[in-house]
Amino acid sequence: MRENYLTKAWPELPKIEGFSADLKGDTGGKTWLGITNKWFPKVYFACMEKVKAGDIDEALLIAQNFYFNNFWIPLSCDNLSYPEDVDAFLEAVNFGEGTVLGMLKQCSNAEDFMQKCEARHQAIAASNPQEAQFLKGWLNRDKLIEMCFGHGA
């Protein structure tokens, strides 16, 4: 439901993604709330324009609508149970929705999905030394998602 997006997924996104980043070696380039200037330049620059003008609320609204329309809806999160809906959404911000859709097909529940996410992060780091510098952060991100949504509770 859109309610899970607005009340559970969206409020956690800034905690998990951070507001602004420009990390050396990050293939996505500069990001704001996980929106990269490489993959989503129009949205990124629209948000940055609002931030620079001091209208953070409008920037957040642009980002919120972007994520709902480009991640929550394409992932069919409304058809997933909680917390799998929120997990899938938050992991898609990092992996992309196509990768997450494929992973969801291989999983029986939210815990299984999160284990696959952790394994995928480890595999990426193992196969690409440039990306290995981000492994600790990715695994911390996975753990934060699990903690936020009561996995294993």
C-alpha positions as CSV (number, residue, x, y, z in Angstrom):
1,M,0.0,0.0,0.0
2,R,1.1,3.6,-0.5
3,E,0.6,3.8,3.2
4,N,3.6,1.6,3.8
5,Y,5.6,3.7,1.4
6,L,4.7,6.9,3.2
7,T,4.8,5.7,6.8
8,K,7.5,3.1,6.7
9,A,9.8,3.2,3.7
10,W,10.1,6.9,2.9
11,P,10.9,8.0,6.4
12,E,13.8,5.6,6.7
13,L,15.3,6.5,3.3
14,P,17.4,9.5,4.5
15,K,18.7,7.4,7.5
16,I,19.8,4.6,5.1
17,E,21.0,6.6,2.1
18,G,22.1,9.8,3.8
19,F,21.4,13.2,2.3
20,S,24.4,14.1,0.2
21,A,27.4,12.1,-0.9
22,D,30.3,12.4,-3.4
23,L,32.5,9.5,-2.7
24,K,35.7,8.8,-4.7
25,G,35.2,5.6,-6.7
26,D,31.4,5.6,-6.5
27,T,30.2,4.8,-10.0
28,G,27.0,6.7,-9.4
29,G,28.8,10.0,-8.9
30,K,27.3,12.6,-6.6
31,T,24.1,11.6,-4.8
32,W,21.3,13.2,-2.9
33,L,19.1,10.8,-0.9
34,G,20.5,8.1,-3.1
35,I,19.5,9.8,-6.4
36,T,22.6,9.9,-8.5
37,N,23.6,12.6,-10.9
38,K,24.8,9.9,-13.3
39,W,21.7,7.7,-13.5
40,F,19.0,10.3,-12.8
41,P,20.5,13.7,-13.7
42,K,17.2,15.5,-14.2
43,V,15.8,14.5,-10.8
44,Y,19.2,15.0,-9.1
45,F,19.6,18.5,-10.4
46,A,15.9,19.4,-9.8
47,C,16.4,18.5,-6.1
48,M,19.7,20.3,-5.9
49,E,18.2,23.4,-7.4
50,K,15.5,23.4,-4.7
51,V,18.0,22.7,-1.9
52,K,20.2,25.6,-3.1
53,A,17.2,27.8,-3.1
54,G,16.5,26.8,0.5
55,D,13.3,24.9,-0.3
56,I,14.2,21.5,1.2
57,D,10.5,20.5,1.5
58,E,10.0,20.9,-2.2
59,A,13.3,18.9,-2.9
60,L,12.0,16.2,-0.6
61,L,8.7,16.1,-2.4
62,I,10.4,15.7,-5.7
63,A,12.5,12.8,-4.3
64,Q,9.5,11.2,-2.6
65,N,7.5,11.2,-5.9
66,F,10.5,10.0,-7.9
67,Y,11.0,7.0,-5.7
68,F,7.4,6.1,-5.5
69,N,6.9,6.2,-9.3
70,N,10.3,4.7,-10.3
71,F,10.9,2.2,-7.6
72,W,7.9,1.4,-5.4
73,I,5.4,1.0,-8.3
74,P,7.7,-0.9,-10.7
75,L,8.7,-3.3,-7.9
76,S,5.0,-3.9,-7.2
77,C,5.7,-3.3,-3.6
78,D,1.9,-3.0,-2.9
79,N,1.7,-6.7,-3.7
80,L,4.4,-7.7,-1.3
81,S,3.9,-8.4,2.4
82,Y,5.5,-6.2,5.0
83,P,8.5,-6.0,5.6
84,E,9.5,-7.5,2.2
85,D,7.8,-4.5,0.5
86,V,10.0,-2.0,2.4
87,D,13.1,-4.1,2.1
88,A,12.8,-4.5,-1.6
89,F,12.2,-0.8,-2.1
90,L,15.2,0.3,0.0
91,E,17.5,-2.3,-1.5
92,A,16.4,-1.3,-5.0
93,V,17.7,2.2,-4.4
94,N,21.2,0.6,-4.2
95,F,20.9,-2.4,-6.6
96,G,18.3,-1.1,-9.1
97,E,14.8,-2.4,-9.5
98,G,15.6,-5.1,-12.1
99,T,18.2,-6.8,-9.9
100,V,15.8,-6.7,-6.9
101,L,12.9,-8.1,-8.9
102,G,15.2,-11.1,-9.9
103,M,16.3,-11.6,-6.3
104,L,12.7,-11.5,-5.0
105,K,11.8,-14.4,-7.3
106,Q,14.5,-16.5,-5.6
107,C,13.3,-15.7,-2.0
108,S,10.7,-17.2,0.3
109,N,10.6,-14.4,2.8
110,A,12.1,-11.1,3.9
111,E,14.9,-12.6,5.9
112,D,15.9,-14.8,2.9
113,F,15.8,-11.7,0.7
114,M,18.1,-9.7,3.0
115,Q,20.6,-12.6,3.1
116,K,20.7,-12.6,-0.7
117,C,21.3,-8.8,-0.6
118,E,24.3,-9.3,1.8
119,A,25.6,-12.1,-0.4
120,R,25.3,-10.0,-3.5
121,H,27.1,-7.1,-1.9
122,Q,29.9,-9.5,-0.9
123,A,30.1,-10.9,-4.4
124,I,30.3,-7.4,-6.0
125,A,33.2,-6.5,-3.7
126,A,35.0,-9.8,-4.4
127,S,34.7,-9.4,-8.1
128,N,35.5,-5.7,-8.3
129,P,38.4,-4.3,-6.2
130,Q,37.3,-0.7,-6.8
131,E,33.9,-1.5,-5.3
132,A,35.4,-3.4,-2.4
133,Q,35.9,-0.1,-0.5
134,F,32.1,0.2,-0.1
135,L,31.5,-3.3,1.3
136,K,31.5,-2.3,5.0
137,G,29.0,0.5,4.3
138,W,26.8,-1.8,2.2
139,L,26.7,-4.5,4.9
140,N,25.9,-1.8,7.5
141,R,23.1,-0.6,5.3
142,D,21.7,-4.1,5.1
143,K,21.8,-4.5,8.9
144,L,20.2,-1.1,9.4
145,I,17.3,-2.1,7.1
146,E,16.9,-5.3,9.1
147,M,16.9,-3.5,12.4
148,C,14.5,-0.8,11.2
149,F,11.9,-3.4,10.2
150,G,12.2,-6.0,13.0
151,H,13.8,-8.9,11.2
152,G,14.1,-11.9,13.4
153,A,11.9,-10.3,16.1
